[in-house]
Amino acid sequence: MFPEPVSRRKMLERSAIGFGSLALASLLDSEARAAVNPLLAKQPHFPARAKRVIFMFMKGGPSQVDTFDPKPLLDRDDGKPLPFDKPRVQFAPTNNLLKSPWKFKQYGESGIPVSELFPHVAQHVDDLCMVHSMHGTNPAHGGAVMKLHTGSDNFVRPSIGAWTSYGLGTENTNLPAFVSICPTLAHGGINNWGSAFLPATYQGTPIGNASIPTIDARVKYISNSKVPRAVQEAQLAQLREINQRHLAQSGPEASLEARINSFELAFRMQTEFPRVEDISGESAATQSLYGIDDPVTSNFGRKCLMARRFAEAGVRYIQVTHSDPKVQWDQHGNLKAGHAEKASEVDKPIAGLLTDLKARGLLDDTLVWWSGEFGRTPTAQGTDGRDHNPEGFTSWLAGGGVKGGFRYGATDDYGFFAVENKVHIHDMHATILHLLGLDHERLTYRFAGRDFRLTDVEGHVVKDLLA
């Protein structure tokens, strides 16, 4: 007959006085604190270069060959057939090559080329780490958006923000570890900031959504004007007592414990959250820096300024979505007008965020990530459009331990396929976690009989990007 397994707690209880009693006290103390708030700050696997991430998601797929990846041969061969095969799987048919309507110019000491679409961001190229060889697997918005946010395009998996909050917790116990500012409700919706099978505590807290102007975006039910705070506190205490009695009888119950924690965090958020998201106390100069005084840039500028405030307040992962129900970056036609409009909305706010983070000493330990779900084809749809292209596109990083003024990887001579130092989305995720001090192979969660991770069974840290 096999002996009964002994838990860590029982082993320590049976140990002699001295080490056993001290270890048991420490264990019980840590378990008690974790039960009160599972979002308490946790130690990373190794020293981190970044404490937090601000992810600026450009929904719809900005064109790499019109923004940050100039192709002289594309200009030369405008109107000619692509001289090699197109991908086997395409979203829609395309025609001959289409040159960029915008000129590129070199900026900064690094001489990195940037198109006319981003004159403000161009002033920061010496802080940017350009990754020109990104590639994914899905040419459709839904699958590609899910892949970018969760590492999977066909299963409901935890988002990268949820994995980050699970791995590191929050630096502010009155705020969630993960917020999503005006996220899109399309193409995966809540799954892109959800926790899937991770405990619900780690999912993102949405502030409005993409169809709501940022000035009106709020966390739902953040305040209760009908019930005084003291009464709410008494109600919460009674509810906790009832639930704890139930837990004492039933044993651990993850869903109930998650609800208790969510109630208590929501109560604490009532004071802290509105203070952080309220930008009215920022100076006129700061608001102008983000473009909030201009109707073109005001909406996205508010998101970027809120992101800086949440970063300062201790939120680990801040997701900022640029999207609207009409145009987005998805120009199958009307490329020149559409991309010009979208870039004009985000260029100054992004530059303002980088300037502000740097001036406050936050850029050193804040990783800024800019990306769409894919790029666009160098071949034309109609006479003024580009199709979806996951085969090769550009993302960039700034701050948080990456090389500034650096270009990595390359697409082919026309910008269709990533061909040099290819970086898959799994590799980007592994690298981001690494900069946060998390080993993507060790950050796992057991579910349905297997250990899951953000990068599944793939992904490599791109060490060449690290400063």
C-alpha positions as CSV (number, residue, x, y, z in Angstrom):
1,M,0.0,0.0,0.0
2,F,1.4,3.3,-1.0
3,P,1.9,6.0,1.7
4,E,-0.5,9.0,1.6
5,P,1.1,12.0,-0.2
6,V,2.2,14.7,2.1
7,S,1.6,18.3,1.1
8,R,4.1,21.1,1.6
9,R,2.0,22.6,4.4
10,K,1.7,19.2,6.3
11,M,5.4,18.5,5.9
12,L,6.2,21.9,7.5
13,E,3.6,21.3,10.3
14,R,5.3,18.0,11.2
15,S,8.8,19.5,11.1
16,A,10.7,20.2,14.3
17,I,10.7,23.6,15.8
18,G,13.2,26.0,14.2
19,F,13.3,25.9,10.4
20,G,9.9,24.2,10.1
21,S,8.0,26.7,12.2
22,L,9.7,29.7,10.5
23,A,9.0,28.3,7.1
24,L,5.4,27.5,7.9
25,A,4.9,31.1,9.2
26,S,6.3,32.5,6.0
27,L,4.3,30.2,3.9
28,L,1.0,31.0,5.7
29,D,1.8,34.7,5.5
30,S,2.4,34.6,1.8
31,E,-0.7,32.5,1.2
32,A,-2.8,34.8,3.3
33,R,-1.5,37.9,1.4
34,A,-2.1,36.2,-2.0
35,A,-5.6,35.2,-0.9
36,V,-6.4,38.8,-0.1
37,N,-5.1,40.1,-3.4
38,P,-3.6,37.8,-6.1
39,L,-2.5,40.9,-8.0
40,L,0.1,41.7,-5.4
41,A,3.5,42.5,-7.1
42,K,5.5,39.3,-7.8
43,Q,9.2,38.8,-8.4
44,P,10.1,38.2,-12.1
45,H,12.1,35.2,-13.1
46,F,15.2,37.3,-13.6
47,P,16.1,41.1,-13.4
48,A,13.7,43.0,-15.7
49,R,14.6,45.7,-18.1
50,A,11.0,47.0,-18.2
51,K,8.4,47.2,-15.5
52,R,5.4,47.8,-17.7
53,V,4.2,47.8,-21.4
54,I,2.2,50.4,-23.3
55,F,0.9,48.6,-26.5
56,M,-0.4,50.9,-29.2
57,F,-2.5,48.7,-31.5
58,M,-3.2,50.1,-35.0
59,K,-6.2,48.1,-35.9
60,G,-6.7,47.3,-39.6
61,G,-3.1,46.8,-40.7
62,P,-0.9,49.8,-41.5
63,S,1.1,49.5,-44.7
64,Q,4.8,48.9,-44.0
65,V,5.9,50.1,-47.4
66,D,4.1,53.4,-46.8
67,T,5.2,54.1,-43.3
68,F,8.6,52.7,-42.1
69,D,9.9,50.3,-44.8
70,P,10.8,52.2,-48.0
71,K,11.3,50.2,-51.2
72,P,13.1,52.0,-54.0
73,L,12.4,49.1,-56.4
74,L,8.7,49.4,-55.7
75,D,8.9,53.0,-56.9
76,R,10.9,52.0,-60.0
77,D,8.6,49.1,-61.0
78,D,5.3,50.7,-60.3
79,G,2.6,49.2,-62.4
80,K,4.6,46.1,-63.3
81,P,3.8,42.5,-62.3
82,L,5.4,41.2,-59.1
83,P,8.5,39.3,-60.3
84,F,7.9,36.3,-58.0
85,D,4.9,34.2,-56.7
86,K,2.4,35.7,-54.4
87,P,1.5,33.8,-51.2
88,R,-0.4,30.5,-51.6
89,V,-3.1,31.8,-49.3
90,Q,-4.3,35.3,-49.9
91,F,-7.2,37.3,-48.5
92,A,-8.2,38.6,-51.9
93,P,-6.7,38.9,-55.4
94,T,-4.3,41.8,-56.1
95,N,-2.9,43.2,-59.3
96,N,0.5,44.8,-60.2
97,L,2.9,46.7,-58.0
98,L,1.8,50.0,-56.5
99,K,4.4,52.5,-55.4
100,S,4.0,54.5,-52.2
101,P,2.3,57.9,-52.6
102,W,4.6,59.2,-49.8
103,K,8.3,60.2,-49.8
104,F,10.7,58.9,-47.2
105,K,13.4,60.9,-45.5
106,Q,16.2,59.9,-43.1
107,Y,16.1,61.2,-39.5
108,G,18.2,61.4,-36.4
109,E,21.8,60.2,-35.8
110,S,20.8,56.7,-36.9
111,G,19.5,57.9,-40.2
112,I,16.4,55.7,-40.1
113,P,14.0,56.5,-42.9
114,V,10.4,57.4,-42.1
115,S,7.6,58.4,-44.5
116,E,5.9,61.8,-44.7
117,L,3.0,60.1,-42.8
118,F,4.9,60.3,-39.5
119,P,6.8,63.6,-39.2
120,H,6.4,63.8,-35.4
121,V,7.3,60.1,-34.7
122,A,10.3,60.6,-37.1
123,Q,11.8,63.0,-34.6
124,H,12.2,60.0,-32.2
125,V,13.8,57.5,-34.4
126,D,16.9,57.3,-32.2
127,D,14.8,55.8,-29.5
128,L,13.0,53.4,-31.8
129,C,13.8,49.7,-32.4
130,M,12.3,48.9,-35.8
131,V,11.5,45.3,-36.6
132,H,10.9,45.1,-40.3
133,S,10.7,41.3,-40.6
134,M,7.5,40.6,-38.6
135,H,5.3,37.8,-39.9
136,G,2.2,35.9,-38.9
137,T,-0.1,33.2,-40.2
138,N,-3.5,34.6,-40.8
139,P,-4.6,37.0,-43.6
140,A,-8.0,37.7,-42.0
141,H,-8.5,40.4,-39.4
142,G,-10.2,38.2,-36.8
143,G,-7.5,35.5,-36.7
144,A,-4.6,38.0,-37.1
145,V,-5.9,40.3,-34.3
146,M,-6.3,37.3,-32.0
147,K,-2.8,36.0,-32.9
148,L,-1.3,39.4,-32.1
149,H,-3.0,39.6,-28.7
150,T,-3.1,36.0,-27.6
151,G,-0.6,34.1,-29.6
152,S,-3.4,31.9,-31.1
153,D,-5.7,32.6,-34.1
154,N,-8.2,29.8,-33.6
155,F,-8.5,29.0,-29.8
156,V,-9.5,31.2,-26.9
157,R,-6.3,31.8,-25.1
158,P,-5.2,34.3,-22.5
159,S,-4.1,37.7,-23.9
160,I,-0.5,38.9,-23.5
161,G,-1.8,41.5,-21.0
162,A,-3.4,38.7,-18.9
163,W,-0.2,36.7,-18.9
164,T,1.8,39.8,-17.8
165,S,-0.6,40.5,-14.9
166,Y,-0.5,36.8,-14.0
167,G,3.3,36.8,-14.0
168,L,4.0,40.1,-12.3
169,G,0.9,41.4,-10.6
170,T,0.4,45.1,-10.1
171,E,2.4,47.8,-8.5
172,N,-0.7,49.5,-7.2
173,T,-3.2,47.3,-5.2
174,N,-6.0,49.8,-5.9
175,L,-5.8,49.3,-9.6
176,P,-5.9,46.3,-12.0
177,A,-2.7,45.1,-13.5
178,F,-4.0,45.4,-17.0
179,V,-6.2,48.1,-18.6
180,S,-7.4,48.4,-22.2
181,I,-8.3,51.9,-23.4
182,C,-11.2,52.0,-25.9
183,P,-10.6,48.4,-27.2
184,T,-12.3,47.2,-30.3
185,L,-15.3,45.0,-29.9
186,A,-14.8,43.4,-33.3
187,H,-12.5,40.6,-34.5
188,G,-12.2,38.7,-31.2
189,G,-13.6,41.5,-29.0
190,I,-13.1,40.7,-25.3
191,N,-10.9,37.7,-26.1
192,N,-8.2,40.2,-27.0
193,W,-8.0,41.5,-23.5
194,G,-9.5,38.5,-21.7
195,S,-7.9,35.9,-19.4
196,A,-9.5,32.8,-21.0
197,F,-8.6,29.9,-18.6
198,L,-6.4,32.1,-16.3
199,P,-8.2,33.3,-13.2
200,A,-10.6,36.2,-14.1
201,T,-8.5,38.5,-11.9
202,Y,-5.9,38.8,-14.6
203,Q,-8.1,39.9,-17.5
204,G,-8.0,43.5,-18.8
205,T,-10.3,46.2,-17.5
206,P,-11.8,47.9,-20.5
207,I,-12.3,51.7,-20.4
208,G,-15.0,52.4,-22.9
209,N,-14.7,50.9,-26.4
210,A,-13.6,51.9,-29.9
211,S,-17.1,53.2,-30.8
212,I,-17.1,55.7,-27.9
213,P,-15.2,59.0,-27.9
214,T,-12.3,58.8,-25.5
215,I,-13.6,61.9,-23.6
216,D,-16.7,59.8,-22.7
217,A,-15.0,56.5,-22.0
218,R,-15.3,55.2,-18.5
219,V,-15.1,51.9,-16.6
220,K,-18.7,50.8,-16.2
221,Y,-20.3,51.0,-12.7
222,I,-17.1,52.6,-11.2
223,S,-19.2,54.6,-8.8
224,N,-22.4,54.2,-6.8
225,S,-24.0,57.5,-6.0
226,K,-27.0,55.9,-4.2
227,V,-25.1,54.0,-1.5
228,P,-22.6,55.9,0.8
229,R,-19.1,54.5,0.9
230,A,-19.4,53.5,4.6
231,V,-22.4,51.4,3.8
232,Q,-20.7,49.8,0.8
233,E,-17.7,48.9,3.0
234,A,-20.0,47.3,5.6
235,Q,-21.8,45.3,2.9
236,L,-18.5,44.2,1.5
237,A,-17.3,43.1,4.9
238,Q,-20.5,41.1,5.5
239,L,-20.3,39.5,2.0
240,R,-16.6,38.5,2.6
241,E,-17.6,36.9,6.0
242,I,-20.4,34.9,4.4
243,N,-18.1,33.7,1.5
244,Q,-15.3,32.9,3.8
245,R,-17.6,30.7,5.9
246,H,-18.6,28.9,2.8
247,L,-15.0,28.4,1.7
248,A,-14.1,27.0,5.1
249,Q,-16.8,24.3,4.6
250,S,-16.3,23.7,0.9
251,G,-12.5,24.1,0.6
252,P,-10.8,26.1,-2.1
253,E,-13.1,27.4,-4.9
254,A,-11.3,29.4,-7.5
255,S,-14.4,31.0,-9.0
256,L,-15.7,32.2,-5.6
257,E,-12.3,33.5,-4.5
258,A,-12.0,35.4,-7.8
259,R,-15.4,37.0,-7.2
260,I,-14.4,38.1,-3.7
261,N,-11.2,39.6,-5.0
262,S,-13.0,41.4,-7.8
263,F,-15.6,42.9,-5.5
264,E,-12.8,44.2,-3.2
265,L,-10.7,45.6,-6.0
266,A,-13.8,47.3,-7.5
267,F,-14.4,48.9,-4.2
268,R,-10.8,50.2,-4.0
269,M,-10.9,51.3,-7.6
270,Q,-13.8,53.7,-6.9
271,T,-11.4,56.3,-5.6
272,E,-8.2,55.6,-7.5
273,F,-9.4,54.8,-11.0
274,P,-11.3,58.1,-11.7
275,R,-8.3,60.1,-10.4
276,V,-5.9,58.4,-12.7
277,E,-8.1,58.5,-15.9
278,D,-9.0,62.2,-15.2
279,I,-6.6,64.3,-17.3
280,S,-8.1,67.7,-16.4
281,G,-5.3,68.4,-13.9
282,E,-2.6,68.1,-16.6
283,S,-1.1,71.4,-17.7
284,A,-2.2,73.1,-21.0
285,A,1.4,72.5,-22.3
286,T,1.2,68.7,-21.6
287,Q,-2.2,68.4,-23.2
288,S,-1.0,70.3,-26.2
289,L,2.0,68.0,-26.4
290,Y,-0.4,65.1,-26.9
291,G,-2.5,67.0,-29.4
292,I,-5.6,67.3,-27.2
293,D,-6.1,70.9,-28.2
294,D,-6.6,69.8,-31.9
295,P,-9.8,68.0,-33.0
296,V,-7.8,65.8,-35.4
297,T,-5.5,64.4,-32.6
298,S,-7.6,64.9,-29.5
299,N,-9.3,61.5,-29.4
300,F,-6.1,59.4,-29.6
301,G,-4.1,62.0,-27.7
302,R,-6.4,61.5,-24.7
303,K,-5.7,57.7,-24.9
304,C,-2.0,58.2,-24.9
305,L,-2.0,60.7,-22.0
306,M,-4.2,58.3,-20.0
307,A,-1.7,55.5,-20.8
308,R,1.1,57.6,-19.3
309,R,-0.9,58.2,-16.2
310,F,-1.7,54.5,-15.7
311,A,1.9,53.7,-16.3
312,E,2.9,56.1,-13.6
313,A,0.3,54.7,-11.3
314,G,1.7,51.2,-11.4
315,V,-0.4,49.4,-14.1
316,R,1.7,46.7,-15.7
317,Y,0.1,46.4,-19.2
318,I,-1.7,49.3,-20.9
319,Q,-3.3,48.6,-24.2
320,V,-4.3,51.6,-26.4
321,T,-6.3,50.8,-29.5
322,H,-6.6,53.1,-32.5
323,S,-9.7,52.1,-34.3
324,D,-13.1,53.4,-35.4
325,P,-16.1,51.7,-37.0
326,K,-15.6,53.3,-40.4
327,V,-12.0,53.7,-41.7
328,Q,-9.4,52.1,-39.5
329,W,-6.1,51.3,-41.3
330,D,-7.8,48.9,-43.7
331,Q,-7.4,50.6,-47.1
332,H,-8.4,48.1,-49.8
333,G,-9.1,51.3,-51.7
334,N,-8.6,55.0,-51.2
335,L,-5.2,54.3,-49.7
336,K,-3.8,57.8,-50.0
337,A,-6.7,59.5,-48.2
338,G,-7.3,56.7,-45.7
339,H,-3.7,56.3,-44.5
340,A,-3.2,60.0,-44.4
341,E,-6.2,60.5,-42.2
342,K,-5.3,57.7,-39.8
343,A,-1.6,58.7,-39.5
344,S,-2.6,62.3,-38.8
345,E,-4.7,61.2,-35.9
346,V,-1.9,59.2,-34.2
347,D,1.4,60.8,-35.2
348,K,1.6,63.7,-32.8
349,P,0.0,61.8,-29.8
350,I,2.6,59.0,-30.2
351,A,5.4,61.4,-30.4
352,G,4.0,63.3,-27.4
353,L,3.9,60.1,-25.3
354,L,7.5,59.2,-26.1
355,T,8.6,62.8,-25.3
356,D,6.6,62.8,-22.0
357,L,7.8,59.3,-20.9
358,K,11.4,60.3,-21.6
359,A,11.1,63.7,-19.7
360,R,9.7,61.9,-16.7
361,G,12.4,59.2,-16.7
362,L,9.7,56.6,-17.4
363,L,10.9,55.5,-20.9
364,D,13.9,53.6,-19.4
365,D,11.6,51.0,-17.7
366,T,8.5,51.3,-19.9
367,L,8.4,49.3,-23.1
368,V,6.3,51.0,-25.8
369,W,5.1,48.6,-28.6
370,W,3.5,49.8,-31.8
371,S,2.0,47.4,-34.3
372,G,-0.9,46.4,-36.5
373,E,-2.2,42.8,-36.8
374,F,-0.5,42.6,-40.2
375,G,0.9,44.8,-43.0
376,R,-0.3,45.3,-46.5
377,T,0.6,44.1,-50.0
378,P,2.9,46.0,-52.3
379,T,0.6,44.9,-55.0
380,A,-2.6,46.9,-55.7
381,Q,-6.3,46.4,-55.2
382,G,-7.9,48.5,-57.8
383,T,-5.8,51.6,-58.5
384,D,-5.4,52.9,-54.9
385,G,-5.6,50.1,-52.4
386,R,-3.6,47.3,-50.8
387,D,-4.7,43.9,-49.4
388,H,-3.9,42.3,-46.1
389,N,-0.4,40.9,-45.8
390,P,0.8,38.8,-42.8
391,E,3.8,37.6,-44.7
392,G,6.0,40.7,-43.8
393,F,5.4,43.9,-41.9
394,T,6.9,46.3,-39.4
395,S,6.4,46.7,-35.7
396,W,8.5,48.9,-33.5
397,L,9.6,49.0,-29.8
398,A,10.9,51.9,-27.7
399,G,12.4,52.2,-24.2
400,G,12.3,49.3,-21.7
401,G,15.7,47.7,-22.6
402,V,15.7,47.7,-26.4
403,K,18.2,49.2,-28.8
404,G,17.3,52.7,-29.9
405,G,18.0,53.9,-33.5
406,F,18.1,50.3,-34.6
407,R,16.6,48.5,-37.6
408,Y,16.3,44.7,-37.5
409,G,15.3,42.2,-40.2
410,A,14.1,43.0,-43.7
411,T,11.4,42.2,-46.2
412,D,12.2,41.5,-49.9
413,D,13.0,44.2,-52.4
414,Y,9.3,45.0,-52.8
415,G,8.2,44.6,-49.2
416,F,6.0,41.5,-49.6
417,F,7.8,38.7,-47.6
418,A,10.0,38.8,-44.5
419,V,13.3,37.3,-45.7
420,E,16.0,38.4,-43.3
421,N,16.1,37.7,-39.5
422,K,12.4,36.8,-39.6
423,V,10.5,37.5,-36.4
424,H,7.3,35.6,-35.8
425,I,4.6,37.0,-33.5
426,H,5.6,34.2,-31.0
427,D,9.1,35.6,-31.1
428,M,7.9,39.1,-30.4
429,H,5.8,37.9,-27.4
430,A,8.8,35.9,-26.0
431,T,11.0,39.0,-26.3
432,I,8.4,41.3,-24.6
433,L,8.1,38.9,-21.7
434,H,11.9,38.6,-21.5
435,L,12.2,42.4,-21.2
436,L,9.7,42.2,-18.3
437,G,11.9,39.6,-16.6
438,L,9.7,36.6,-17.5
439,D,10.9,33.4,-19.2
440,H,8.2,32.6,-21.8
441,E,8.9,28.9,-21.3
442,R,8.5,29.1,-17.5
443,L,5.4,31.3,-17.4
444,T,2.9,28.5,-17.6
445,Y,-0.6,27.7,-16.3
446,R,-2.0,24.1,-16.1
447,F,-5.4,23.7,-17.7
448,A,-7.2,20.7,-19.3
449,G,-4.3,18.4,-18.5
450,R,-1.4,20.4,-20.0
451,D,0.8,23.4,-19.3
452,F,-0.1,26.3,-21.5
453,R,2.0,29.4,-22.2
454,L,1.6,32.5,-24.3
455,T,4.0,31.2,-27.0
456,D,2.6,27.7,-26.9
457,V,5.5,25.4,-28.0
458,E,7.2,28.1,-30.1
459,G,8.9,31.4,-29.8
460,H,12.5,32.6,-29.3
461,V,13.8,35.7,-27.6
462,V,15.2,38.0,-30.3
463,K,18.4,38.9,-28.3
464,D,19.7,41.2,-31.1
465,L,17.0,43.7,-30.1
466,L,18.2,44.0,-26.5
467,A,20.3,47.0,-25.4
